[in-house]
């Protein structure tokens, strides 16, 4: 992975963390509705969801690394 790929991956990580934080803050500010918390409850209740998330992360990082 060269420097450009590392920068793109870092920017994507920062954007992802910012979006996650914005969703959590919006849920707290506007009320903890079921629709806002559904993805988080799915990750807590279903271990298979963690496998899917991990597979997506590995695929994304592998794609960046191979290119």
C-alpha positions in Angstrom: 0.0 0.0 0.0 1.5 3.3 -1.0 1.1 6.7 0.6 -2.0 7.7 -1.5 -3.8 4.5 -0.5 -3.0 5.1 3.1 -4.3 8.6 3.0 -7.6 7.5 1.3 -8.1 4.8 3.8 -7.4 7.2 6.7 -9.9 9.7 5.3 -12.5 7.0 4.8 -12.0 5.9 8.4 -12.4 9.5 9.7 -15.5 10.0 7.7 -17.0 6.7 8.9 -16.3 7.6 12.5 -17.8 11.0 12.0 -21.0 9.6 10.5 -21.2 7.0 13.4 -20.8 9.8 16.0 -23.4 12.0 14.2 -25.9 9.1 14.3 -25.3 8.5 18.0 -25.6 12.2 18.8 -28.7 12.6 16.8 -30.3 9.6 18.5 -29.5 11.1 21.9 -30.6 14.6 21.0 -33.8 13.7 19.2 -34.7 10.7 21.2 -33.6 7.1 21.2 -36.1 5.8 18.6 -36.0 2.2 17.5 -35.1 3.1 13.9 -32.0 5.0 14.9 -30.7 2.2 17.2 -31.7 -0.7 15.0 -28.2 -1.2 13.4 -26.6 -1.1 16.8 -29.0 -3.5 18.4 -28.5 -5.9 15.5 -24.8 -5.9 16.1 -25.4 -6.6 19.8 -27.9 -9.4 19.3 -26.6 -11.1 16.3 -23.0 -12.4 16.3 -23.4 -13.2 12.6 -23.7 -9.5 11.9 -20.1 -9.0 13.3 -18.9 -11.6 10.8 -20.6 -9.7 7.9 -19.1 -6.4 9.1 -15.7 -8.0 9.5 -15.9 -9.5 6.0 -16.8 -6.1 4.5 -13.9 -4.4 6.2 -11.5 -7.1 5.1 -12.8 -6.8 1.5 -12.4 -3.0 1.5 -8.9 -3.1 3.0 -7.9 -5.9 0.7 -9.2 -4.0 -2.3 -7.2 -1.0 -1.4 -4.1 -3.0 -0.7 -4.3 -5.0 -4.0 -4.7 -1.9 -6.2 
